[in-house]
Amino acid sequence: MFVNAKVQLAQAQQQAVDVVQRERDSLVLQLHDLLRPYAKRVANERGLQIVILKSQAMVFDHDPTTDITDEVIASVVQAKADFVPKMEQTAPAAAAVSKQDGTATAATPQG
């Protein structure tokens, strides 16, 4: 019984990690969608033709005058853009296993 509970705990933990990663990825994509038009406008104003996210690109070196991060942030702040994430309605990552019958119960997501 102990081994079975340990396996179920490990599975529940992995499911929780998977849910958190999916939610994180979703939030990052939503944030990118919000920032894209501001970055495009600032880049166009500076005569730049491409915008690269420093966090996702392998940039070995760059001219500091091409970094538009601060201008994009200022543009978003000035526009008072709100980031209201759309959360997925995912099932709870871990289920509470009943005593000896092996049935599972899960809490309803609050929202």
Buried (B, 14 or more C-beta within 10 A) or exposed (E): EEEEEEEBEEEBEEBEEEBEEEBEEBBEEBEEEBBEEBBEBBBEEEEBEEBEEEEEEEEEEEEEEEEBEEBBEEBBEEEEEEEEEEEEEBEBBBBEBEEEEEEEEEEEEEE
